[in-house]
Amino acid sequence: MPKQIRIVPITEQDKGQAITFVLANGSVRQICRLQTTFRTQNQAFSYFHKNRTTFERVARARFARGEVEDGVIQLTML
């Protein structure tokens, strides 16, 4: 009897949710992306809103240092 092979898409469960927000720096708008380990979007948004000022401060510092990847400032959880 031949073996059956099943092809299924790989889900990246450990990646978590990403939040995208725009940082206003004078007249310039910069896209920022926060990668979290939370499984749901609601958990990620709650975490982001609780720590928003800290993430904005870190994003501004990275923007000033020129740490922009493909036009996006990449952030991770604190």
C-alpha positions, -999 to +999 in steps of 0.1 A: +000+000+000+015+034-010+021+060+017-001+090+015+016+124+017-005+154+030+007+189+022-005+215+047+005+251+051+029+258+079+014+282+105+037+303+125+021+302+158+051+315+177+053+347+157+024+365+175+006+396+164+020+427+148+007+462+154+014+489+128+012+526+138+022+559+124+047+581+142+042+619+136+076+636+136+068+672+126+054+671+091+069+637+085+049+605+091+069+573+098+054+538+098+063+517+128+057+480+133+056+464+168+060+426+168+044+409+199+041+374+212+004+377+219-019+353+201-048+377+196-050+411+180-070+424+210-042+414+235-016+430+213-036+463+210-041+464+247-004+459+254+004+486+228-020+511+243-006+506+278+029+512+266+023+536+237+044+565+250+074+542+256+071+527+221+069+562+206+100+573+225+119+543+213+107+548+177+117+584+177+152+574+189+156+548+162+144+572+136+170+598+147+197+571+145+185+561+110+174+526+120+147+523+094+143+490+075+125+492+041+108+524+052+095+509+085+108+512+120+108+477+135+100+474+172+097+444+196+080+439+229+096+454+260 
